[in-house]
Amino acid sequence: PDGNIDFIDRIDNQVKIRGFRIEIGEIENILLQHKDVKEATVIVIEGKDTYICAYIVSEKEINELNLRDYLKQSLPEYMIPSYFVKLDKMPITSNGKLNRRALPKPNLEDRLTSYEAPRNVIEETLVRIWSEVLQTKEVGINDNFFEIGGYSLNAIILSGKIRKELGIEISITHVLKYQTIKEQAQLIEKTRNYEAIVHEENYPVLLNSKRDKSLFCFPPVGGHAATYKPILPFINNYAVYAIDFVNSNVDSYVEQILKIQPEGDFYLLGYSAGGNVAFEVAKELENRGHEIAKLIMVDSIQKGRSSSINEEETKRLETEFIIKNGWMYLPEEIREDMLLKVREYFKFCQQIINSGKINSDINVILSEDTAPHLSDGQYWKYMTMNDIFYYKAKGTHFEVFDERNLKYNVGIIDSIINS
């Protein structure tokens, strides 16, 4: 020993990126289960931003392996590598161990899609905006935002910059639905009318792909459709539709849901205040002669009367949301726009009243910090003609969909909808 210490890696093989704890070993294990992958190792690249890179030994080319789609079947979005590099063989040290320091640096401009340059002024503007937000030089109009470093926080920044430069409101829902520059440009060209594009914002967005059955999801306070993006790897048999922002126009939600699914059994999921909306939607669907297969409330409190929130409490909740959602990193102008939505939600929350009964069972998932006097689901048991079932989630109210609790808690949801 010469007294020098070499840093090899964390013993537990964990890193944190954008607030998410990443299990490097888990990514490697799943890659190694791919029938065409002989060897795999995963590292983290640090620069202006931090990314995951996977190195693969395979007889096939990277674009033939469809590794991104393969990993999405088992892992949440934040654990999907941004870059994949094919090697002839892994570099080895003199004592036969993997030499991570000898792994070649990936070309950060490499893409799994073929590059196509912008064809008009709108696409050129979007390319420049994307480049600024993602801090990368070459962006093609076919690149997928979430495959080249995009995530929910910089999707908000993207939305704000598009609005500022093009005068068009591209919400997070739109970014989830239209994930390439080509698609976003077509949307902008079609809807030069500002109100037309905003009007679409509250309607359900498909987060994965169409299936025989659909799960309609309503987000929590200040929530967006992106709230439900992390659950996708653990919900395999359902198309997941999510609402971007909660308001009191229940009839409009019902109409849009019926456009997607005109008949059959309906599956509804609401987290926090989204549960209050899900109940009202379930009630209206039943009034129209439809049957609710499953209604799931994730830590939702039944509201029997209107309430009020004073200015001090509103400020406290706003601060809580800024911290929880990482909005302190947003430009001030964009952060204020997000807070306007939260304030609108608070107003809605004060006014909504859950009354009457539904024929469907109610499934209530309670967080670890649910107060004792709410342990009966705040009287949801009086809102159904049938049964009510209780489940205990991991984590506090705001941690239900955190990455460390995600698999367990979504497992509860999956077991309910498939029972």
Secondary structure, DSSP 4 states (H G I P E B T S, - for coil): --S-------TT-EEEETTEEEEHHHHHHHHHTSTT-SEEEEEEEESSSEEEEEEEE-SS-HHHHTHHHHHHTTS-GGGS-SEEEEESS--B-TTSSB-GGGSPPP-TT--SS------SHHHHHHHHHHHHHHT-S---TT--GGGTT--HHHHHHHHHHHHHHHS----HHHHHH--SHHHHHHHHHHT-SHHHHHHTTTS-EESS---SEEEEEE--TT--GGGGGGGGGG--SEEEEE-SS--S-HHHHHHHHHHH--SSEEEEEEETHHHHHHHHHHHHHHHTT-EEEEEEEES-----S-----HHHHHHHHHHHHHHTTGGGS-HHHHHHHHHHHHHHHHHHHH----S-BSS-EEEEE-TT--GGGTTTTTGGGGBSS-EEEEE-SS-GGGTTSHHHHHHHHHHHHHHHT-
